[in-house]
Amino acid sequence: MTERNDQAGDEIDRRARRMKAARDNPGASPLRGIGTFGMIGWSVAVPAVGGAFLGAWLDRTVPQAFSWTLALIVAGVLLGGIIAWRWLREEGGDL
């Protein structure tokens, strides 16, 4: 009877260690790539759309020979690209 209890205790201990190891080291998740893709998209889209709105307002308020809207969309895309690049550089070790 004691031998049977020892085997059951060993089995429970082995399973508990496997569960703890799986919890401590979850591994790569396929959803992480989707989250990264979304983060990069928002990092570029938000400054670009913000530049478009600000540029449209400036085109109405302070007309110039050039288009504020186009200039600020380009600036927003560049800013968003820099933000995304920096974020990827910081998080790149885990991707």
TIMI-2910 file (N, C-alpha, C, CB; in pm, 1 decimal, decimal comma, always signed):
<rs>
+----------+----------+----------+----------+----------+----------+----------+----------+----------+----------+----------+----------+------+
!      n_x !      n_y !      n_z !     ca_x !     ca_y !     ca_z !      c_x !      c_y !      c_z !     cb_x !     cb_y !     cb_z ! resn !
+----------+----------+----------+----------+----------+----------+----------+----------+----------+----------+----------+----------+------+
!    +81,6 !   -118,1 !     +0,0 !     +0,0 !     +0,0 !     +0,0 !    +86,5 !   +125,3 !     +0,0 !    -93,1 !     -0,6 !   +119,1 !  Met !
!   +197,0 !   +123,4 !    +75,8 !   +286,0 !   +238,5 !    +82,9 !   +353,4 !   +262,5 !    -50,8 !   +390,8 !   +218,9 !   +191,9 !  Thr !
!   +389,3 !   +153,1 !   -119,7 !   +453,6 !   +166,5 !   -250,8 !   +358,2 !   +232,3 !   -350,5 !   +499,3 !    +28,2 !   -303,6 !  Glu !
!   +232,5 !   +196,2 !   -341,8 !   +131,9 !   +255,6 !   -430,4 !   +114,1 !   +403,9 !   -400,3 !     -2,6 !   +182,3 !   -416,4 !  Arg !
!   +115,1 !   +442,6 !   -273,6 !   +104,0 !   +582,9 !   -235,6 !   +225,7 !   +661,8 !   -282,0 !    +87,3 !   +596,1 !    -84,4 !  Asn !
!   +344,5 !   +598,9 !   -274,0 !   +466,2 !   +665,6 !   -319,9 !   +459,8 !   +690,4 !   -471,2 !   +591,0 !   +581,2 !   -284,3 !  Asp !
!   +407,9 !   +593,3 !   -545,7 !   +396,6 !   +610,8 !   -691,1 !   +297,1 !   +722,3 !   -724,1 !   +352,9 !   +478,3 !   -758,7 !  Gln !
!   +186,3 !   +725,7 !   -654,0 !    +87,6 !   +830,5 !   -677,5 !   +145,1 !   +967,3 !   -641,4 !    -40,4 !   +803,1 !   -596,6 !  Ala !
!   +217,9 !   +974,2 !   -531,7 !   +280,5 !  +1100,6 !   -491,3 !   +384,8 !  +1146,0 !   -591,9 !   +344,4 !  +1086,5 !   -353,7 !  Gly !
!   +462,6 !  +1051,1 !   -645,6 !   +562,2 !  +1085,1 !   -747,4 !   +494,7 !  +1135,1 !   -875,1 !   +650,9 !   +963,2 !   -778,6 !  Asp !
!   +385,4 !  +1070,8 !   -912,0 !   +312,0 !  +1111,3 !  -1032,7 !   +255,6 !  +1253,0 !  -1015,1 !   +197,1 !  +1010,5 !  -1063,6 !  Glu !
!   +199,0 !  +1280,0 !   -900,3 !   +144,4 !  +1413,9 !   -873,9 !   +256,7 !  +1517,0 !   -875,0 !    +69,5 !  +1417,3 !   -737,8 !  Ile !
!   +369,2 !  +1484,1 !   -813,9 !   +483,1 !  +1575,2 !   -811,0 !   +535,1 !  +1601,9 !   -952,6 !   +595,3 !  +1517,6 !   -722,9 !  Asp !
!   +543,4 !  +1499,2 !  -1035,2 !   +591,3 !  +1513,8 !  -1173,3 !   +497,4 !  +1602,9 !  -1253,9 !   +604,3 !  +1375,8 !  -1241,0 !  Arg !
!   +367,6 !  +1581,3 !  -1239,4 !   +269,4 !  +1663,4 !  -1311,7 !   +273,4 !  +1809,3 !  -1265,3 !   +127,8 !  +1606,4 !  -1292,5 !  Arg !
!   +289,0 !  +1829,3 !  -1135,3 !   +295,6 !  +1965,0 !  -1082,1 !   +418,9 !  +2038,6 !  -1136,1 !   +298,2 !  +1962,0 !   -928,1 !  Ala !
!   +531,3 !  +1970,4 !  -1145,3 !   +652,4 !  +2032,6 !  -1200,7 !   +634,6 !  +2066,2 !  -1348,3 !   +773,4 !  +1939,8 !  -1182,6 !  Arg !
!   +570,8 !  +1976,8 !  -1424,4 !   +545,4 !  +2004,2 !  -1566,4 !   +452,0 !  +2123,3 !  -1583,0 !   +485,6 !  +1880,5 !  -1635,4 !  Arg !
!   +347,8 !  +2131,6 !  -1500,4 !   +254,7 !  +2244,3 !  -1508,3 !   +324,1 !  +2375,5 !  -1473,0 !   +135,0 !  +2221,3 !  -1415,2 !  Met !
!   +411,0 !  +2372,9 !  -1370,7 !   +483,2 !  +2493,6 !  -1332,2 !   +579,2 !  +2535,5 !  -1442,4 !   +559,1 !  +2471,7 !  -1200,8 !  Lys !
!   +648,4 !  +2440,2 !  -1503,3 !   +741,2 !  +2473,2 !  -1612,5 !   +666,6 !  +2532,0 !  -1731,9 !   +819,7 !  +2348,1 !  -1656,0 !  Ala !
!   +550,8 !  +2476,9 !  -1763,4 !   +471,7 !  +2529,9 !  -1875,4 !   +420,2 !  +2669,9 !  -1844,5 !   +353,6 !  +2436,3 !  -1907,1 !  Ala !
!   +385,0 !  +2695,9 !  -1720,6 !   +335,4 !  +2827,5 !  -1681,6 !   +449,0 !  +2930,3 !  -1681,7 !   +269,3 !  +2820,8 !  -1542,5 !  Arg !
!   +569,0 !  +2889,7 !  -1636,5 !   +682,2 !  +2982,1 !  -1630,3 !   +740,5 !  +3012,7 !  -1768,2 !   +790,4 !  +2925,1 !  -1540,9 !  Asp !
!   +734,0 !  +2917,6 !  -1860,7 !   +788,6 !  +2933,6 !  -1995,8 !   +680,1 !  +2900,3 !  -2097,7 !   +914,0 !  +2842,9 !  -2017,0 !  Asn !
!   +589,8 !  +2995,3 !  -2124,9 !   +475,4 !  +2963,2 !  -2210,7 !   +510,7 !  +2938,3 !  -2356,7 !   +376,4 !  +3073,6 !  -2203,7 !  Pro !
!   +625,9 !  +2985,0 !  -2403,7 !   +662,1 !  +2965,5 !  -2543,2 !   +600,0 !  +3073,3 !  -2631,2 !   +618,6 !  +2827,0 !  -2590,6 !  Gly !
!   +623,3 !  +3060,1 !  -2759,3 !   +573,7 !  +3159,2 !  -2854,9 !   +425,3 !  +3136,7 !  -2882,8 !   +654,4 !  +3153,0 !  -2986,4 !  Ala !
!   +351,4 !  +3246,3 !  -2887,0 !   +209,0 !  +3239,6 !  -2916,3 !   +184,3 !  +3293,0 !  -3056,9 !   +126,8 !  +3319,2 !  -2811,7 !  Ser !
!   +101,0 !  +3225,2 !  -3134,6 !    +70,0 !  +3277,7 !  -3267,9 !     -0,5 !  +3412,7 !  -3261,5 !    -16,2 !  +3178,8 !  -3344,3 !  Pro !
!    -69,4 !  +3440,4 !  -3152,8 !   -138,2 !  +3567,6 !  -3139,1 !    -42,4 !  +3684,1 !  -3115,6 !   -237,2 !  +3559,8 !  -3026,3 !  Leu !
!    +77,5 !  +3653,0 !  -3071,7 !   +174,9 !  +3759,8 !  -3049,1 !   +212,3 !  +3828,2 !  -3180,9 !   +301,1 !  +3703,6 !  -2980,5 !  Arg !
!   +223,9 !  +3751,0 !  -3287,5 !   +253,3 !  +3809,1 !  -3418,3 !   +142,6 !  +3900,9 !  -3465,8 !   +275,9 !  +3700,0 !  -3520,1 !  Gly !
!    +18,9 !  +3862,9 !  -3439,9 !    -94,2 !  +3947,5 !  -3476,9 !    -92,7 !  +4075,9 !  -3394,8 !   -227,6 !  +3872,4 !  -3456,9 !  Ile !
!    -60,2 !  +4064,6 !  -3267,9 !    -50,8 !  +4183,0 !  -3182,8 !    +60,5 !  +4276,5 !  -3228,5 !    -27,6 !  +4142,0 !  -3038,2 !  Gly !
!   +173,5 !  +4219,8 !  -3268,3 !   +284,5 !  +4300,1 !  -3319,4 !   +244,2 !  +4371,4 !  -3447,2 !   +408,0 !  +4212,6 !  -3344,3 !  Thr !
!   +178,2 !  +4299,3 !  -3535,4 !   +131,6 !  +4358,3 !  -3661,1 !    +36,5 !  +4473,9 !  -3633,1 !    +62,1 !  +4252,0 !  -3748,9 !  Phe !
!    -53,4 !  +4456,7 !  -3538,6 !   -147,0 !  +4562,0 !  -3502,3 !    -78,1 !  +4682,0 !  -3441,4 !   -249,4 !  +4509,3 !  -3406,8 !  Gly !
!    +20,3 !  +4656,8 !  -3355,9 !    +94,0 !  +4766,7 !  -3292,5 !   +167,0 !  +4849,8 !  -3397,0 !   +194,2 !  +4712,4 !  -3188,8 !  Met !
!   +228,9 !  +4783,8 !  -3492,1 !   +300,7 !  +4855,6 !  -3597,3 !   +201,9 !  +4933,9 !  -3683,5 !   +382,8 !  +4757,4 !  -3684,6 !  Ile !
!    +89,5 !  +4874,8 !  -3715,7 !    -11,0 !  +4943,0 !  -3796,4 !    -63,8 !  +5068,6 !  -3729,1 !   -125,5 !  +4849,5 !  -3826,0 !  Gly !
!    -97,6 !  +5056,7 !  -3600,0 !   -147,6 !  +5173,4 !  -3527,1 !    -39,4 !  +5278,1 !  -3511,5 !   -200,6 !  +5132,5 !  -3390,1 !  Trp !
!    +85,8 !  +5235,6 !  -3495,5 !   +195,6 !  +5331,1 !  -3480,2 !   +213,3 !  +5417,6 !  -3603,8 !   +324,9 !  +5257,8 !  -3450,1 !  Ser !
!   +181,9 !  +5363,9 !  -3719,3 !   +194,8 !  +5440,1 !  -3843,5 !    +63,9 !  +5512,3 !  -3876,0 !   +235,1 !  +5347,1 !  -3960,0 !  Val !
!    -49,0 !  +5446,8 !  -3854,1 !   -177,8 !  +5502,7 !  -3895,7 !   -218,4 !  +5625,8 !  -3814,0 !   -285,5 !  +5396,7 !  -3884,3 !  Ala !
!   -198,9 !  +5622,6 !  -3684,6 !   -245,5 !  +5733,4 !  -3600,1 !   -173,8 !  +5865,2 !  -3634,1 !   -223,7 !  +5699,1 !  -3451,7 !  Val !
!    -40,5 !  +5867,1 !  -3643,9 !    +22,8 !  +5994,4 !  -3681,8 !    -13,6 !  +6039,4 !  -3824,1 !   +173,9 !  +5981,8 !  -3670,0 !  Pro !
!    -32,0 !  +5944,4 !  -3915,9 !    -67,6 !  +5981,3 !  -4053,3 !   -207,2 !  +6043,4 !  -4058,9 !    -60,9 !  +5858,2 !  -4145,4 !  Ala !
!   -302,0 !  +5983,8 !  -3990,9 !   -438,5 !  +6038,1 !  -3990,1 !   -442,2 !  +6170,4 !  -3914,0 !   -537,6 !  +5936,9 !  -3926,6 !  Val !
!   -368,1 !  +6178,3 !  -3804,9 !   -359,4 !  +6305,1 !  -3732,4 !   -300,2 !  +6414,8 !  -3819,6 !   -275,7 !  +6288,5 !  -3605,7 !  Gly !
!   -198,3 !  +6381,3 !  -3897,0 !   -139,8 !  +6478,5 !  -3989,4 !   -238,2 !  +6520,2 !  -4096,6 !    -15,2 !  +6421,7 !  -4053,9 !  Gly !
!   -320,8 !  +6427,4 !  -4143,5 !   -421,5 !  +6460,7 !  -4245,5 !   -524,4 !  +6559,3 !  -4189,9 !   -492,3 !  +6332,5 !  -4295,6 !  Ala !
!   -572,7 !  +6533,4 !  -4068,8 !   -670,4 !  +6624,6 !  -4008,7 !   -609,3 !  +6762,3 !  -3981,3 !   -725,2 !  +6564,8 !  -3878,5 !  Phe !
!   -490,1 !  +6763,5 !  -3924,4 !   -423,8 !  +6891,2 !  -3896,9 !   -393,9 !  +6964,7 !  -4027,6 !   -293,3 !  +6868,6 !  -3816,8 !  Leu !
!   -349,6 !  +6891,5 !  -4129,2 !   -320,4 !  +6953,2 !  -4258,0 !   -444,0 !  +7010,0 !  -4324,9 !   -255,6 !  +6853,5 !  -4349,2 !  Gly !
!   -555,7 !  +6939,7 !  -4316,7 !   -680,2 !  +6990,8 !  -4375,4 !   -723,1 !  +7119,1 !  -4304,5 !   -792,7 !  +6884,3 !  -4366,8 !  Ala !
!   -708,2 !  +7123,0 !  -4173,6 !   -742,5 !  +7243,9 !  -4098,7 !   -650,3 !  +7359,8 !  -4138,0 !   -733,6 !  +7217,6 !  -3946,7 !  Trp !
!   -519,0 !  +7331,0 !  -4148,7 !   -424,0 !  +7434,9 !  -4187,7 !   -448,0 !  +7482,9 !  -4330,5 !   -281,4 !  +7383,5 !  -4173,8 !  Leu !
!   -488,5 !  +7392,3 !  -4421,1 !   -519,2 !  +7433,4 !  -4559,1 !   -634,3 !  +7533,4 !  -4562,3 !   -554,1 !  +7310,6 !  -4645,4 !  Asp !
!   -731,5 !  +7516,4 !  -4474,8 !   -843,9 !  +7611,1 !  -4469,1 !   -805,2 !  +7740,4 !  -4398,1 !   -963,6 !  +7547,3 !  -4398,1 !  Arg !
!   -724,1 !  +7727,1 !  -4292,8 !   -691,6 !  +7840,9 !  -4208,5 !   -575,3 !  +7924,4 !  -4263,2 !   -658,7 !  +7792,9 !  -4069,8 !  Thr !
!   -468,5 !  +7858,7 !  -4302,6 !   -346,2 !  +7926,1 !  -4348,1 !   -308,5 !  +7872,2 !  -4486,6 !   -228,5 !  +7904,8 !  -4245,9 !  Val !
!   -375,6 !  +7914,8 !  -4592,8 !   -344,4 !  +7862,7 !  -4725,8 !   -201,2 !  +7897,4 !  -4768,4 !   -444,0 !  +7917,5 !  -4828,1 !  Pro !
!   -137,6 !  +7802,8 !  -4831,5 !     -0,5 !  +7819,4 !  -4881,6 !     +4,7 !  +7770,2 !  -5025,6 !   +102,9 !  +7741,8 !  -4792,5 !  Gln !
!   +121,3 !  +7786,8 !  -5088,2 !   +140,4 !  +7737,3 !  -5225,1 !   +148,9 !  +7584,5 !  -5227,3 !   +267,7 !  +7798,2 !  -5287,1 !  Ala !
!   +181,7 !  +7525,4 !  -5115,1 !   +188,2 !  +7379,3 !  -5105,9 !    +70,7 !  +7328,3 !  -5022,9 !   +323,4 !  +7333,3 !  -5043,4 !  Phe !
!    +51,5 !  +7198,8 !  -5026,0 !    -58,9 !  +7137,8 !  -4951,7 !    -11,3 !  +7096,5 !  -4812,6 !   -115,7 !  +7015,3 !  -5028,2 !  Ser !
!    -69,3 !  +7159,5 !  -4710,8 !    -38,4 !  +7119,0 !  -4573,3 !    -79,1 !  +6973,8 !  -4549,9 !   -109,6 !  +7211,3 !  -4472,3 !  Trp !
!   -189,6 !  +6933,7 !  -4608,1 !   -240,6 !  +6798,1 !  -4585,8 !   -139,5 !  +6693,9 !  -4631,5 !   -373,7 !  +6777,9 !  -4659,3 !  Thr !
!    -91,5 !  +6707,7 !  -4754,0 !     +6,1 !  +6609,8 !  -4804,7 !   +135,8 !  +6613,7 !  -4724,9 !    +35,7 !  +6635,8 !  -4952,9 !  Leu !
!   +181,5 !  +6733,5 !  -4692,9 !   +306,4 !  +6744,9 !  -4617,6 !   +294,5 !  +6678,7 !  -4480,1 !   +345,7 !  +6892,5 !  -4601,7 !  Ala !
!   +181,8 !  +6700,5 !  -4413,5 !   +167,5 !  +6643,7 !  -4278,8 !   +133,7 !  +6495,0 !  -4280,7 !    +60,2 !  +6718,5 !  -4202,5 !  Leu !
!    +72,7 !  +6446,6 !  -4387,9 !    +54,4 !  +6301,1 !  -4400,3 !   +190,9 !  +6234,2 !  -4414,2 !    -36,8 !  +6265,9 !  -4522,7 !  Ile !
!   +276,8 !  +6289,4 !  -4499,4 !   +411,4 !  +6233,5 !  -4515,8 !   +488,0 !  +6240,3 !  -4384,0 !   +488,6 !  +6308,6 !  -4626,7 !  Val !
!   +478,5 !  +6354,0 !  -4315,5 !   +545,3 !  +6366,9 !  -4185,5 !   +490,5 !  +6265,7 !  -4085,0 !   +528,6 !  +6509,5 !  -4130,7 !  Ala !
!   +359,0 !  +6243,5 !  -4086,3 !   +299,1 !  +6146,2 !  -3995,5 !   +343,3 !  +6004,2 !  -4025,1 !   +149,2 !  +6154,7 !  -4002,4 !  Gly !
!   +354,3 !  +5970,7 !  -4153,3 !   +401,2 !  +5835,9 !  -4190,2 !   +546,6 !  +5818,6 !  -4148,0 !   +386,1 !  +5811,5 !  -4343,5 !  Val !
!   +628,9 !  +5920,2 !  -4168,1 !   +769,0 !  +5911,9 !  -4124,9 !   +779,6 !  +5898,9 !  -3973,0 !   +846,9 !  +6035,6 !  -4172,3 !  Leu !
!   +703,8 !  +5980,0 !  -3901,1 !   +703,7 !  +5970,8 !  -3755,1 !   +655,9 !  +5832,8 !  -3709,3 !   +614,4 !  +6080,9 !  -3694,5 !  Leu !
!   +548,4 !  +5783,9 !  -3771,0 !   +497,8 !  +5651,5 !  -3736,0 !   +598,4 !  +5541,7 !  -3766,3 !   +368,9 !  +5624,1 !  -3809,7 !  Gly !
!   +670,1 !  +5555,4 !  -3876,9 !   +774,5 !  +5457,5 !  -3909,9 !   +886,0 !  +5456,7 !  -3807,2 !   +832,3 !  +5486,5 !  -4047,3 !  Gly !
!   +923,0 !  +5574,3 !  -3759,7 !  +1027,1 !  +5583,1 !  -3656,1 !   +977,8 !  +5520,5 !  -3525,7 !  +1068,4 !  +5730,9 !  -3632,3 !  Ile !
!   +853,8 !  +5549,0 !  -3489,0 !   +796,9 !  +5490,2 !  -3367,0 !   +791,9 !  +5337,8 !  -3378,1 !   +655,1 !  +5546,4 !  -3340,5 !  Ile !
!   +745,5 !  +5287,7 !  -3492,0 !   +736,6 !  +5142,1 !  -3511,8 !   +875,4 !  +5079,2 !  -3510,7 !   +664,7 !  +5109,4 !  -3644,4 !  Ala !
!   +970,9 !  +5143,7 !  -3574,0 !  +1106,9 !  +5090,2 !  -3578,5 !  +1167,2 !  +5081,6 !  -3438,7 !  +1195,4 !  +5176,9 !  -3668,5 !  Trp !
!  +1148,7 !  +5188,6 !  -3359,8 !  +1201,1 !  +5186,8 !  -3222,4 !  +1132,7 !  +5080,0 !  -3138,6 !  +1183,2 !  +5323,9 !  -3156,3 !  Arg !
!  +1000,7 !  +5064,1 !  -3155,7 !   +927,6 !  +4962,8 !  -3079,7 !   +976,3 !  +4822,7 !  -3116,9 !   +775,6 !  +4975,2 !  -3104,7 !  Trp !
!   +995,5 !  +4798,5 !  -3246,1 !  +1045,3 !  +4667,5 !  -3289,5 !  +1186,9 !  +4642,4 !  -3239,3 !  +1041,7 !  +4657,1 !  -3442,2 !  Leu !
!  +1269,0 !  +4745,4 !  -3237,4 !  +1406,0 !  +4728,7 !  -3188,6 !  +1406,1 !  +4690,5 !  -3040,9 !  +1487,3 !  +4857,8 !  -3210,3 !  Arg !
!  +1316,9 !  +4750,9 !  -2962,1 !  +1308,7 !  +4718,9 !  -2819,1 !  +1250,4 !  +4580,8 !  -2795,2 !  +1225,0 !  +4822,7 !  -2746,6 !  Glu !
!  +1149,3 !  +4543,2 !  -2871,9 !  +1080,9 !  +4415,6 !  -2851,4 !  +1136,6 !  +4304,0 !  -2937,2 !   +934,8 !  +4431,1 !  -2879,3 !  Glu !
!  +1230,9 !  +4335,6 !  -3024,2 !  +1280,0 !  +4240,2 !  -3123,3 !  +1339,7 !  +4113,4 !  -3067,2 !  +1380,1 !  +4305,0 !  -3206,8 !  Gly !
!  +1391,4 !  +4115,0 !  -2946,4 !  +1451,3 !  +3996,1 !  -2889,8 !  +1352,0 !  +3884,9 !  -2866,5 !  +1518,5 !  +4029,6 !  -2762,6 !  Gly !
!  +1224,9 !  +3918,2 !  -2846,1 !  +1124,2 !  +3818,3 !  -2813,6 !  +1042,8 !  +3774,6 !  -2933,2 !  +1033,0 !  +3870,7 !  -2708,6 !  Asp !
!  +1058,1 !  +3841,2 !  -3048,3 !   +971,3 !  +3810,7 !  -3162,7 !  +1024,0 !  +3697,0 !  -3243,6 !   +955,1 !  +3930,9 !  -3250,8 !  Leu !
+----------+----------+----------+----------+----------+----------+----------+----------+----------+----------+----------+----------+------+
</rs>
